[in-house]
């Protein structure tokens, strides 16, 4: 089992969309849930998980 690199996680969180970071403190629960899922997606993508679109209706852009 690989160890989690806390520096990499911290860098990934800081690079995540601002709305997701702020959304964790939102007064409405649905916003907190959406923000948590977005942050989890960003971290999973950074660790090497399969990239998946943020939303089923959102298309991925090739760079």
Secondary structure, 3 states (H helix, E strand, C coil): CCCCCHHHHHHHHHHCCHHHHHHCCCCCHHHHHHHHHHHHHHHHHHHCCCCCCCCCCCCCCCC
